[in-house]
């Protein structure tokens, strides 16, 4: 299986992204592979895991509170996983606060040169009435401060409008959006290849663009073997 090219990884590091696919389509494997590959390109990552999925624990130091995340940010930990609280209101508020802290740090000496990718699984869980303060901040002004977003969800219709329009990188696995909706999003070229992507022989293939209007098919990325997760040990304040 081919790894992601340097050109794709550079685009994931420098520009906002959306990764869309139904369960077991290859979306999770792609995101994990991309994040782990970005570490070798001097990129800090934060994975927001609302489902508290153990398969994502390999992507960094696991934090369960905003203060735990802040401590790791101050330590310049390049790989952080945040598991937000379960309730919708707490989940949204915690992401808002974390993004505010990241932006404050990015403006301060010693942090301005850090390039950071914030990957958010099940993005729709952090949006209230179609809007999210944190997501709007990342996708509208983040890139200019070295912070880019990577949104993950199962259907294009679940995406915040800002995220879709501001993401140059679009990675589409097998999805179940209606054909008429896909055409309304100027994705008729994807509709024309639905037979390919719904064929079990092509499971885990994806369709992508990194801007410029060019779309391509890509073979599945390799599965990285999980590492022993790093659990956070809190220091006394």
N, C-alpha and C positions, 0 to 999 in steps of 0.2 A: 504494500500500500504506500502511495506517495505522501510525503510530508508536505506541509504548506510551503510555498515558495517564499523567498525573501521579499519579493514585491508584495505579496498578499499580507505577510506579517507586518511589513512597514506600514501598509495602509491601515491595518487593524490597530496599530500603535498610534497613528497620527490622525485618524479620522473616525467618526462615530460609525457604529455598526448595529445591524439587526440580524439576529439568527432565528429563523422561523422553521418549525417542524413539529409534527405530531409526536406523541410519546413513542420512543424506540425507533425514531427515524434517523438518528445519528447526530442530532443537535447537541446533546450533552457531551458526546465524545469529541465533537469538533471544538466546542468551547473549552473543554479541558486541555486538549492538545494545543490550541491557540494560546491559552494563558501560560502554560508551561513553556512554550516556545518563546514567548515574549520576555520571560525572565532572562534569557540569554541575550536579549537585545536591550539591556539596561532599562527595563520597564518595570515599574511597580504595579502590582495588580491588587484589586479588592473584589472579592466575589460575594455578592449579596444572595444569601441562600434562605429564602422564606420557608422552604419545606424542611429545613434541617436534614438534608440528605447526606448520609455518610459517604457517599461516593464522591462528594465534593470536598471532603475534609483534607484530601491530599493537596488542595490548592492553596494552603497557607495555614497560618496560626488561627485557630478557631476562637472567635470572640462572641460573647452573648449579650454584651451591653455596649452602649455608646462610649462609656469611659474606658472599657477594655480596648476598644478600637482606637481611641485617642492615644492611649499609652503606646500602642504599637506604631501609630503614625509618628509620634515623637521619637521613637527608637529607629525610625526609618526602615521598619520591617518591609521588605519588598513584596511580601505575599501574605495577605490577610483574608480570612473568610469571616463574614459577619452573619450570624443567625439572629434575625430580629424577633421581637416578641410576637406572640400568636395573634393578638387582636388586630383588626384592621387599623384602628386609630393609632395604636402604639407603633405598629409596623411603619406606617407612613411618617409619623413624627420622628422616629429614630433615624430613618433614612434622611429626612430633611436636616436633622441636627448633624449627622455625620458629614454630609456634603458641605454644610456651612463650615465645619471645622477644617475640612480638606481645603476649601477655598481660602480660608484665613491663613493656613500654613503655606499654601502656594505663593502667597504674597510676601512671605517673610524670608529673611536671609537664611540660606542653608537648605531651603526647600524649593526655590524658584526653578531650579534646573531639573527637578524630578518630573519624569513623564509617567503618568498614571492612567491605567485603564480600569474603569469601574464596570464590572459585569453584573447585570441584574437579572436573575432568573425570575420567570413568571412576572414580567414587568407590570402586567395589568393589576397585580395585587397591591401596587404602590400608587395607583392613580385613583383619585377621588373625584367623581363627577367630571371625568375627562381631563383633569389637570393634576399636576404634581409639582410642587415648588422645587424639589430636588432634581427631578428629571428635566424640568425646564432650565434650571441652572446649568446642568451638565451639557445638555444638547444645544444650548444657545450661546453660552459664553465660555464653556469649559475648554474647548480646543485651544483657544487663545492663551490659556493659562497652563497648558500641558496636561489637561484632564479630558479624556474622551470616554464616551459611554459605549457599552456593548449590551444591547437589550436582547433578551431571550423570551420567546413566547410560542404558543402553538398555532396561532392564526394571525394573519395580517390585520384582520378586523379588531383584534385585541390591542393593537399598538396605539399609543398616544400619537396624534397627528404630527406633532413636532418631531418625535423620534423618527418616524418614517421619512419625513421630508428632509430632515437634516442629516440622515445617515447615508454617506456615500457608499459604504460597504453594506451590501444586502446579500445574505446567504440564505437560500431557501431549500429546505429538504422537502420531503413529502408533506403536503398540507391539505386541509379539507375546506378551505375557503370556497365559496360558490364561484362557479365559472364566470358568471356575469359580474361579480364583484372584482375578480382578478382582472377582467378586461377593463373595468372602470379604472383600475390602477395602472393601466398601460402595460399589463403583463400577459397580453395575448400570446407573446412568444413562449411564455412558460406554459400556457394552456395548450399550445400546439404540441408540447412535449410531455403531456400528462401520462400518456401511455408508457413512456420510458420510465418516468419516476414512480409510477405505481406498479411496475413490474418487479416482482420479488428478486429477479436476477440482478437488478440494479439498486437493491436496498443499500442505503447509506450514501449513495451518490448525492451530490447537491449542485444547485444552480446558483451562480454568483456573479456579482459585479463589484468592482472597486472604483466605480465612477466612469465617466466618459461615455455612458450609454452602451458599453460592450458587456454582454453576458456570455458566460461559458459554463459548460458542465465540468465537474471535478470528481475524480474518483474518491472513494472513502479515505479518510486520514487514518493513520495507525492508532491503535489503542495503547496508551501509555500505561504501564503497570503501576498500580497504586503504591504510594509510599506510606510509611507509617505516619499517621496524622500527628501534627504537633499541637498539643493542648496547651492552652495558656496557663502559665503560672503567675498569678498576680503578686506583685511586690506590695509591701505595705506602704501606704502613702503617709 
